[in-house]
Amino acid sequence: MTIIPLIFTSGMASGINAYAVVMLLGLFGRFGGADSVPPVLERTDVLVAATVLFLLEAVADKIPYVDTVWDAVHTVIRPIAGATVGALLASHDPGSLGEVAAGAMGGTTALISHCVKASLRMAVNTSPEPASNIIVSLAEDLSVAGLITLAIFHPWLAASVASVLLLAGLLLVWFAVTRIRRFLARRRVRKAARAGAPLPRPEPSRSAY
């Protein structure tokens, strides 16, 4: 049963930074003696590729608007990575969860967390200075490292933390979308007022009868 929270946590983290997840799991499996990590993730070519791609993402993810393009490209890559890692973890421990179910769990969780990350980063890009992008990106990298490390040693605790973070992210996205809609509505009203156009009339309240 310990593989299930690891699959969930790795899927959630893959939606943020899939290359970091593969790299960290491989390093823990190869040098940290983590028995839950499948041998394929410990291979030298996998570790080198994951490390190079992680370094590329570490740079691209901190540049305003470049991070949004990077996220758009990885809309497919991150869920696939989460599903693949989940299936590999399940195949390494066949007594806990089927590979198809594990892949579905990892891929779905990765897709949700990726959508949360991409949405919040688009909101951050509305800030004119680049410092916020760097701070948020570093926080994401640290959260992925912390979650994977915690998942190796305390999988259920890591899954609980990942669930809270995912729920908090969804609430932040909802809050950001609501604020953006209100801002756009106020801007339309101001433009109409400056242009001398009649302001939109409020909808009449409907009677309860």
N, C-alpha and C positions, 0 to 999 in steps of 0.2 A: 504493500500500500504506500510505501514511502516514495515510490516513483511517480505517483499521481501528482502530489504537490510540486515535485520537481518539474514535471511536464508543464503544469499550469504556470509556474513562475518563469520558466525559461521561455514559454510562449509570450507571456506578458513583456518580458525584457527584450525579446526579439523584435517586438513591435517598436521598440525605442532604438535599439542598436543591435541588429542581428549578428554583425561581425564580432562585436564584443562578447556576445553570448557564446558563440562557437569557440572563440579564442580562449575565454576563461574556462569553459568546460574542458577543453582539450588540455590546458595547462594544469588544471586540478587533477584530471585523470592521469596525466603523464608524470607530473612531479609531486602532486599532493596525495596520491594514493586513494583517490575517490573511486570506489568500486562501482558506483552507479553510472559512471561515464563510459559509453561504448568506445571500444578501441579505435574505431574509424576517426573519431574526433581527436585522438591523440597522435595521429600520423603527422610527420614533419611537414609534408606538403600542405596538409589542411591547416596546420598552425601557421605556416608562413603566409599562405594566401589570406587567412582570416586576419592576421596581424597587419598585412599591407593594406587590406581594404578598410580595416578599422582606423588606421592612420589617415587614410584618404577621407574617411567620413569625419574624423575628428577635426580636420581642417575645414571641409565643406560645410559642416553643420554649424560653424561659428560665423559664417559670412551671411549677412542679411540678404534675403531673396535667393541666394544660391542654395541655402538650406531648404527653401520651399521647393525648388526644382529638384533637389536631391530627394526630398520626401516623395514627390510625385513619381519619380523613377522607381522608388522602392515600395510603392503601393502594392506591387505584386511580389517583389523579392522578399520583403519581411514576413508576410504570411506564409510563403512557401518555406522560408527558413525555419519559422516556428513549427510548421507541420513536419518538416523533415527531422528536426531535432527531437520533436516529440515521438515520432515513429522510431527513431534510432534508440531513444531511451527505453521505449517499450519493448523493442526487439532484444535489447540487452537484458531485460528483466521480464520474460514472457509470462510469468505467473501473475502479473498484476493487472495489465490492461492490454487489449488488442492493439496492434499497430495502427489499424484504421481509426479506431476511436481515439488513440493517443495523437495521431496526426490531426484529426479534426479538432481536438481540444487545443493543441498547440497552435494550429493555424488560425482558428477563430479568435483565440485570445490575442494572438499577435496582430490580427487585423483590427480588432477593437482598440488596442493600445496604440497602434500606428495611426489610426484615425484621430485619436485624442491628441497624440503628439503633433501631427501635422496641423491640426486645427489650432492648437495653442501657439505653435510657432508662427503661423500666419498672423495671429493676433499680436504676437511680440514684434513682428516685422513692421507694424504700424508705428513703432517708436522710431524717431529719427536717428538715434545714436546706436552704435553697434555693441555697446557694453552689455545691454540686456540679452542679446543673442548669445554672447560668450558665456555669461553667467548661467543662463538657462541650459545651454549645451553642456557645460561642466557639471551642472546639477544632474542632468540626465545620465551622463557618463558615470558619475559616482553612484547614482541610484542603481544602475544596471550592475556595476561591480559589487555593490553591497548586497543586492538581491541574490545574485548568483552565488556569492560566497556564503550567504546565510542559507541558501537552498541546499548547498552541499552538506552542511553540518546540521542544520535545523530546518528540514524541508517544510514542515507544517507551519512553523512560525513564518517562514519566508512567504508561503502561499497566503497567509493571513495578511501580511504587510502588503503584498502585491495586490490583493483584493481591495484593500483600503485605498491604495494609491490609484488603482484603476477607477474606483468609484469617485474619488476626489477629482480625478481628471475629467470624468464625464460631467460632473457638476460644474467644473470650471468652464468646460466647453459650452454648456447650456447658459451659464451666466454671461460668457463673452458674446455668444450669439445674440442674447437678449439685449445687451448693452449696445452692440453694433447696430441692431435694428432700430433701437431708439435714436441713436446718433444719426443714422441715415434719414429717419423720419423728420427729425428736427432740422437737418440740413436742407431737406426738400422744402420745408415750410419757410425757412429763411430765404432761400433762393426765390421762392414764389413771391415773398413779400418785397424783396428788392426789385423784382421784375414788374411789380405792380399788378400781378395777377391776383384774382380773388383767392383768399385762403380757403382750404378745404373745410367744409362744414362738418362738425362732429355728427356722428350718427345719432339719430333720435333714440332715446332710451325706450326699450320695448316694455309695454305693460305686461304685467303678469297675468292679465285676464285675456 
